[in-house]
Amino acid sequence: MASRTLGLVLAAFVLGSGARGEEREARVSLDLKDAPVADIVSVLAQVGGFQVVFDPGIACRLTMKINEARWRSVLDTALSACGLGREEEDDILRIATVARLRQEAEARRKLDEERRMAPVGRVEWFRLSYARAQEMAALLQRTLPPTARVTYDPRTNTLVLVY
């Protein structure tokens, strides 16, 4: 059954591939019943000239009747109908669930935020003569960016700046 579906997908590709010029003008015609989304995306990958990687566990079947539609629109619609999303890097397209892609994007954002907030690693000491380090630390901390930290040593009246 799967090979029959793949044959239908490939036949639809050959019969309706349309213009092969620019990527955004390539059009496809598909008439499929219960075709695996992986087969559909593979055909669209041939039309669009990209490579595709599927996350494990993607199992969705679609019925579609498309006539001379842009291949990228067909791709987005098919993925959306299955609750899937895509992530592009160079000419490789990764297909995964929308929830997983969103979770990974959030994790990347948090990591970037942590890296931005982490101190670079420079440390400087300032020994004060006419002011108390404890009082100056609070004043100085308010004027510095959030990534910098100010501490003090009350025994030596020294400010320690980490940035």
Residue pairs with C-beta under 8 A, 6 or more apart in sequence:
2 36
5 32
5 34
5 35
5 36
5 39
6 39
8 31
8 32
8 33
8 35
9 30
9 32
9 35
9 39
9 40
9 42
9 43
10 43
12 28
12 29
12 30
12 31
12 32
12 43
13 28
13 30
13 43
13 46
13 47
15 29
16 27
16 28
16 29
16 30
16 67
16 68
17 26
17 27
17 28
17 47
18 26
18 27
18 28
18 29
18 68
19 25
19 26
19 27
20 26
20 47
23 48
23 49
23 72
24 70
24 72
25 70
26 47
26 48
26 70
26 71
27 68
27 69
27 70
27 71
28 43
28 44
28 47
28 66
28 68
28 69
28 71
28 74
29 66
29 67
29 68
29 69
30 40
30 43
30 64
30 65
30 66
30 74
31 64
31 65
31 66
32 40
32 62
32 63
32 64
32 65
33 63
34 61
34 62
34 63
35 61
35 62
35 63
35 64
36 59
36 60
36 61
37 58
37 60
37 61
37 62
37 78
37 79
37 82
37 84
38 54
38 58
38 95
40 62
40 64
40 74
40 78
41 52
41 54
41 75
41 78
41 79
41 93
41 95
42 52
44 71
44 74
44 75
44 78
45 51
45 52
45 93
47 71
48 71
48 72
48 75
49 91
50 88
50 91
50 92
50 93
51 91
51 92
51 93
52 92
52 93
52 94
52 95
53 92
53 93
53 94
53 95
54 94
54 95
54 96
55 94
55 95
55 96
55 97
55 100
58 82
58 84
58 95
58 96
58 97
60 81
60 82
60 83
60 84
62 78
62 81
62 82
64 74
64 78
66 74
75 86
79 85
79 86
79 95
83 97
83 98
84 95
84 96
84 97
84 98
85 95
85 96
85 97
85 98
85 101
85 102
86 93
86 94
86 95
86 96
86 101
87 93
87 94
87 96
87 101
88 94
116 147
117 146
117 147
118 147
119 147
119 148
119 149
119 162
119 163
120 147
120 163
121 162
122 162
122 163
123 160
123 161
123 162
124 160
124 161
124 163
125 158
125 159
125 160
125 161
126 158
126 159
126 161
127 156
127 157
127 158
128 136
128 157
128 158
128 159
129 157
132 157
133 152
133 153
133 154
133 157
133 158
133 159
134 152
134 154
136 152
136 159
137 150
137 151
137 152
137 159
140 150
140 159
140 161
141 148
141 149
141 150
144 150
144 161
144 163
145 163
147 163
148 161
148 162
148 163
149 161
149 162
149 163
150 159
150 160
150 161
150 162
151 159
151 160
151 162
152 158
152 159
152 160
153 160
